[in-house]
Amino acid sequence: MDFSWSPTDAILALFVSESIDAGGAIPALVKLVQIPCKEPLIEKKLSSVSKCKMYWQSNGEYLAMKADSNTNNFVELFQIKD
C-alpha cells in the first residue's frame, strides 16, 4: 500500500493494508526490510488500520509511523540503529 526508503541505509519500510481472504481478516503489516538481502529487520501487525504514514529521521536512526484506524489514531516509533 505504501513504502519509504531510509535516507541513509538500504532499508525499505513497507505498509501493507488489512485484507480479507477465505480464512478471514488478515491484519495490516508494517515491515522493515534490509535490501538487497531481503532480511526482515522489524515486523509489526496492526488491527483495524485504514491508513499509515511513515516519516524517517534525517540520519535514518528512527522511523515514526502514524496510523489511522476506525477507533483511534496512534504513533509508533522504531529505533533502527543501536
Chimera marker file (.cmm) of the C-alpha trace (Angstrom):
<marker_set name="trace">
<marker id="1" x="0.000" y="0.000" z="0.000" r="1" g="1" b="0" radius="0.5"/>
<marker id="2" x="2.871" y="2.385" z="0.838" r="1" g="1" b="0" radius="0.5"/>
<marker id="3" x="6.653" y="2.297" z="1.189" r="1" g="1" b="0" radius="0.5"/>
<marker id="4" x="9.511" y="4.569" z="2.218" r="1" g="1" b="0" radius="0.5"/>
<marker id="5" x="13.304" y="4.300" z="1.803" r="1" g="1" b="0" radius="0.5"/>
<marker id="6" x="15.688" y="5.082" z="4.635" r="1" g="1" b="0" radius="0.5"/>
<marker id="7" x="17.511" y="8.357" z="3.879" r="1" g="1" b="0" radius="0.5"/>
<marker id="8" x="20.916" y="6.814" z="4.715" r="1" g="1" b="0" radius="0.5"/>
<marker id="9" x="20.776" y="2.993" z="4.509" r="1" g="1" b="0" radius="0.5"/>
<marker id="10" x="19.465" y="0.287" z="2.206" r="1" g="1" b="0" radius="0.5"/>
<marker id="11" x="16.326" y="-0.238" z="4.319" r="1" g="1" b="0" radius="0.5"/>
<marker id="12" x="12.812" y="-0.252" z="2.919" r="1" g="1" b="0" radius="0.5"/>
<marker id="13" x="9.799" y="0.384" z="5.178" r="1" g="1" b="0" radius="0.5"/>
<marker id="14" x="6.583" y="-1.204" z="3.857" r="1" g="1" b="0" radius="0.5"/>
<marker id="15" x="2.943" y="-0.831" z="4.855" r="1" g="1" b="0" radius="0.5"/>
<marker id="16" x="0.507" y="-3.477" z="3.618" r="1" g="1" b="0" radius="0.5"/>
<marker id="17" x="-3.142" y="-2.718" z="4.354" r="1" g="1" b="0" radius="0.5"/>
<marker id="18" x="-5.586" y="-5.079" z="6.015" r="1" g="1" b="0" radius="0.5"/>
<marker id="19" x="-7.284" y="-7.567" z="3.696" r="1" g="1" b="0" radius="0.5"/>
<marker id="20" x="-9.820" y="-10.367" z="3.781" r="1" g="1" b="0" radius="0.5"/>
<marker id="21" x="-9.363" y="-13.841" z="2.308" r="1" g="1" b="0" radius="0.5"/>
<marker id="22" x="-11.201" y="-17.155" z="2.603" r="1" g="1" b="0" radius="0.5"/>
<marker id="23" x="-9.693" y="-17.736" z="6.056" r="1" g="1" b="0" radius="0.5"/>
<marker id="24" x="-10.851" y="-14.382" z="7.444" r="1" g="1" b="0" radius="0.5"/>
<marker id="25" x="-9.249" y="-10.987" z="8.026" r="1" g="1" b="0" radius="0.5"/>
<marker id="26" x="-5.508" y="-10.562" z="7.566" r="1" g="1" b="0" radius="0.5"/>
<marker id="27" x="-4.197" y="-7.676" z="9.724" r="1" g="1" b="0" radius="0.5"/>
<marker id="28" x="-2.272" y="-4.743" z="8.285" r="1" g="1" b="0" radius="0.5"/>
<marker id="29" x="1.504" y="-5.096" z="8.375" r="1" g="1" b="0" radius="0.5"/>
<marker id="30" x="4.440" y="-2.723" z="8.814" r="1" g="1" b="0" radius="0.5"/>
<marker id="31" x="7.733" y="-4.304" z="7.837" r="1" g="1" b="0" radius="0.5"/>
<marker id="32" x="11.302" y="-3.000" z="7.577" r="1" g="1" b="0" radius="0.5"/>
<marker id="33" x="13.473" y="-4.952" z="5.163" r="1" g="1" b="0" radius="0.5"/>
<marker id="34" x="17.241" y="-4.804" z="4.569" r="1" g="1" b="0" radius="0.5"/>
<marker id="35" x="17.964" y="-4.577" z="0.827" r="1" g="1" b="0" radius="0.5"/>
<marker id="36" x="19.337" y="-6.416" z="-1.229" r="1" g="1" b="0" radius="0.5"/>
<marker id="37" x="19.393" y="-9.477" z="1.081" r="1" g="1" b="0" radius="0.5"/>
<marker id="38" x="15.639" y="-9.068" z="1.871" r="1" g="1" b="0" radius="0.5"/>
<marker id="39" x="16.306" y="-9.733" z="5.551" r="1" g="1" b="0" radius="0.5"/>
<marker id="40" x="13.372" y="-8.559" z="7.717" r="1" g="1" b="0" radius="0.5"/>
<marker id="41" x="14.503" y="-6.212" z="10.491" r="1" g="1" b="0" radius="0.5"/>
<marker id="42" x="11.159" y="-5.341" z="12.101" r="1" g="1" b="0" radius="0.5"/>
<marker id="43" x="7.659" y="-6.671" z="11.516" r="1" g="1" b="0" radius="0.5"/>
<marker id="44" x="4.520" y="-5.431" z="13.283" r="1" g="1" b="0" radius="0.5"/>
<marker id="45" x="0.906" y="-6.483" z="12.706" r="1" g="1" b="0" radius="0.5"/>
<marker id="46" x="-1.816" y="-3.867" z="13.162" r="1" g="1" b="0" radius="0.5"/>
<marker id="47" x="-5.560" y="-4.373" z="13.522" r="1" g="1" b="0" radius="0.5"/>
<marker id="48" x="-8.228" y="-2.076" z="12.045" r="1" g="1" b="0" radius="0.5"/>
<marker id="49" x="-5.707" y="0.334" z="10.482" r="1" g="1" b="0" radius="0.5"/>
<marker id="50" x="-7.034" y="2.144" z="7.441" r="1" g="1" b="0" radius="0.5"/>
<marker id="51" x="-4.095" y="4.447" z="6.664" r="1" g="1" b="0" radius="0.5"/>
<marker id="52" x="-0.429" y="4.687" z="7.605" r="1" g="1" b="0" radius="0.5"/>
<marker id="53" x="2.195" y="7.385" z="7.020" r="1" g="1" b="0" radius="0.5"/>
<marker id="54" x="5.903" y="6.852" z="7.642" r="1" g="1" b="0" radius="0.5"/>
<marker id="55" x="8.488" y="9.519" z="8.486" r="1" g="1" b="0" radius="0.5"/>
<marker id="56" x="12.242" y="8.867" z="8.676" r="1" g="1" b="0" radius="0.5"/>
<marker id="57" x="14.551" y="10.863" z="10.913" r="1" g="1" b="0" radius="0.5"/>
<marker id="58" x="17.127" y="12.673" z="8.730" r="1" g="1" b="0" radius="0.5"/>
<marker id="59" x="20.052" y="10.356" z="9.608" r="1" g="1" b="0" radius="0.5"/>
<marker id="60" x="17.961" y="7.161" z="9.435" r="1" g="1" b="0" radius="0.5"/>
<marker id="61" x="18.206" y="6.169" z="13.115" r="1" g="1" b="0" radius="0.5"/>
<marker id="62" x="14.441" y="6.279" z="13.738" r="1" g="1" b="0" radius="0.5"/>
<marker id="63" x="11.222" y="5.722" z="11.813" r="1" g="1" b="0" radius="0.5"/>
<marker id="64" x="7.940" y="7.247" z="13.013" r="1" g="1" b="0" radius="0.5"/>
<marker id="65" x="4.711" y="5.669" z="11.849" r="1" g="1" b="0" radius="0.5"/>
<marker id="66" x="1.346" y="7.445" z="12.173" r="1" g="1" b="0" radius="0.5"/>
<marker id="67" x="-1.541" y="5.010" z="11.856" r="1" g="1" b="0" radius="0.5"/>
<marker id="68" x="-5.225" y="5.878" z="11.489" r="1" g="1" b="0" radius="0.5"/>
<marker id="69" x="-7.905" y="3.401" z="12.446" r="1" g="1" b="0" radius="0.5"/>
<marker id="70" x="-11.679" y="3.490" z="12.787" r="1" g="1" b="0" radius="0.5"/>
<marker id="71" x="-11.490" y="3.835" z="16.568" r="1" g="1" b="0" radius="0.5"/>
<marker id="72" x="-8.308" y="5.852" z="17.230" r="1" g="1" b="0" radius="0.5"/>
<marker id="73" x="-5.048" y="7.201" z="15.819" r="1" g="1" b="0" radius="0.5"/>
<marker id="74" x="-1.614" y="6.417" z="17.176" r="1" g="1" b="0" radius="0.5"/>
<marker id="75" x="2.095" y="6.942" z="16.577" r="1" g="1" b="0" radius="0.5"/>
<marker id="76" x="4.687" y="4.176" z="16.774" r="1" g="1" b="0" radius="0.5"/>
<marker id="77" x="8.460" y="4.816" z="16.888" r="1" g="1" b="0" radius="0.5"/>
<marker id="78" x="11.017" y="2.293" z="15.659" r="1" g="1" b="0" radius="0.5"/>
<marker id="79" x="14.720" y="2.515" z="16.552" r="1" g="1" b="0" radius="0.5"/>
<marker id="80" x="16.671" y="1.285" z="13.539" r="1" g="1" b="0" radius="0.5"/>
<marker id="81" x="20.263" y="1.689" z="14.737" r="1" g="1" b="0" radius="0.5"/>
<marker id="82" x="21.705" y="0.938" z="18.186" r="1" g="1" b="0" radius="0.5"/>
<link id1="1" id2="2" r="1" g="1" b="0" radius="0.2"/>
<link id1="2" id2="3" r="1" g="1" b="0" radius="0.2"/>
<link id1="3" id2="4" r="1" g="1" b="0" radius="0.2"/>
<link id1="4" id2="5" r="1" g="1" b="0" radius="0.2"/>
<link id1="5" id2="6" r="1" g="1" b="0" radius="0.2"/>
<link id1="6" id2="7" r="1" g="1" b="0" radius="0.2"/>
<link id1="7" id2="8" r="1" g="1" b="0" radius="0.2"/>
<link id1="8" id2="9" r="1" g="1" b="0" radius="0.2"/>
<link id1="9" id2="10" r="1" g="1" b="0" radius="0.2"/>
<link id1="10" id2="11" r="1" g="1" b="0" radius="0.2"/>
<link id1="11" id2="12" r="1" g="1" b="0" radius="0.2"/>
<link id1="12" id2="13" r="1" g="1" b="0" radius="0.2"/>
<link id1="13" id2="14" r="1" g="1" b="0" radius="0.2"/>
<link id1="14" id2="15" r="1" g="1" b="0" radius="0.2"/>
<link id1="15" id2="16" r="1" g="1" b="0" radius="0.2"/>
<link id1="16" id2="17" r="1" g="1" b="0" radius="0.2"/>
<link id1="17" id2="18" r="1" g="1" b="0" radius="0.2"/>
<link id1="18" id2="19" r="1" g="1" b="0" radius="0.2"/>
<link id1="19" id2="20" r="1" g="1" b="0" radius="0.2"/>
<link id1="20" id2="21" r="1" g="1" b="0" radius="0.2"/>
<link id1="21" id2="22" r="1" g="1" b="0" radius="0.2"/>
<link id1="22" id2="23" r="1" g="1" b="0" radius="0.2"/>
<link id1="23" id2="24" r="1" g="1" b="0" radius="0.2"/>
<link id1="24" id2="25" r="1" g="1" b="0" radius="0.2"/>
<link id1="25" id2="26" r="1" g="1" b="0" radius="0.2"/>
<link id1="26" id2="27" r="1" g="1" b="0" radius="0.2"/>
<link id1="27" id2="28" r="1" g="1" b="0" radius="0.2"/>
<link id1="28" id2="29" r="1" g="1" b="0" radius="0.2"/>
<link id1="29" id2="30" r="1" g="1" b="0" radius="0.2"/>
<link id1="30" id2="31" r="1" g="1" b="0" radius="0.2"/>
<link id1="31" id2="32" r="1" g="1" b="0" radius="0.2"/>
<link id1="32" id2="33" r="1" g="1" b="0" radius="0.2"/>
<link id1="33" id2="34" r="1" g="1" b="0" radius="0.2"/>
<link id1="34" id2="35" r="1" g="1" b="0" radius="0.2"/>
<link id1="35" id2="36" r="1" g="1" b="0" radius="0.2"/>
<link id1="36" id2="37" r="1" g="1" b="0" radius="0.2"/>
<link id1="37" id2="38" r="1" g="1" b="0" radius="0.2"/>
<link id1="38" id2="39" r="1" g="1" b="0" radius="0.2"/>
<link id1="39" id2="40" r="1" g="1" b="0" radius="0.2"/>
<link id1="40" id2="41" r="1" g="1" b="0" radius="0.2"/>
<link id1="41" id2="42" r="1" g="1" b="0" radius="0.2"/>
<link id1="42" id2="43" r="1" g="1" b="0" radius="0.2"/>
<link id1="43" id2="44" r="1" g="1" b="0" radius="0.2"/>
<link id1="44" id2="45" r="1" g="1" b="0" radius="0.2"/>
<link id1="45" id2="46" r="1" g="1" b="0" radius="0.2"/>
<link id1="46" id2="47" r="1" g="1" b="0" radius="0.2"/>
<link id1="47" id2="48" r="1" g="1" b="0" radius="0.2"/>
<link id1="48" id2="49" r="1" g="1" b="0" radius="0.2"/>
<link id1="49" id2="50" r="1" g="1" b="0" radius="0.2"/>
<link id1="50" id2="51" r="1" g="1" b="0" radius="0.2"/>
<link id1="51" id2="52" r="1" g="1" b="0" radius="0.2"/>
<link id1="52" id2="53" r="1" g="1" b="0" radius="0.2"/>
<link id1="53" id2="54" r="1" g="1" b="0" radius="0.2"/>
<link id1="54" id2="55" r="1" g="1" b="0" radius="0.2"/>
<link id1="55" id2="56" r="1" g="1" b="0" radius="0.2"/>
<link id1="56" id2="57" r="1" g="1" b="0" radius="0.2"/>
<link id1="57" id2="58" r="1" g="1" b="0" radius="0.2"/>
<link id1="58" id2="59" r="1" g="1" b="0" radius="0.2"/>
<link id1="59" id2="60" r="1" g="1" b="0" radius="0.2"/>
<link id1="60" id2="61" r="1" g="1" b="0" radius="0.2"/>
<link id1="61" id2="62" r="1" g="1" b="0" radius="0.2"/>
<link id1="62" id2="63" r="1" g="1" b="0" radius="0.2"/>
<link id1="63" id2="64" r="1" g="1" b="0" radius="0.2"/>
<link id1="64" id2="65" r="1" g="1" b="0" radius="0.2"/>
<link id1="65" id2="66" r="1" g="1" b="0" radius="0.2"/>
<link id1="66" id2="67" r="1" g="1" b="0" radius="0.2"/>
<link id1="67" id2="68" r="1" g="1" b="0" radius="0.2"/>
<link id1="68" id2="69" r="1" g="1" b="0" radius="0.2"/>
<link id1="69" id2="70" r="1" g="1" b="0" radius="0.2"/>
<link id1="70" id2="71" r="1" g="1" b="0" radius="0.2"/>
<link id1="71" id2="72" r="1" g="1" b="0" radius="0.2"/>
<link id1="72" id2="73" r="1" g="1" b="0" radius="0.2"/>
<link id1="73" id2="74" r="1" g="1" b="0" radius="0.2"/>
<link id1="74" id2="75" r="1" g="1" b="0" radius="0.2"/>
<link id1="75" id2="76" r="1" g="1" b="0" radius="0.2"/>
<link id1="76" id2="77" r="1" g="1" b="0" radius="0.2"/>
<link id1="77" id2="78" r="1" g="1" b="0" radius="0.2"/>
<link id1="78" id2="79" r="1" g="1" b="0" radius="0.2"/>
<link id1="79" id2="80" r="1" g="1" b="0" radius="0.2"/>
<link id1="80" id2="81" r="1" g="1" b="0" radius="0.2"/>
<link id1="81" id2="82" r="1" g="1" b="0" radius="0.2"/>
</marker_set>
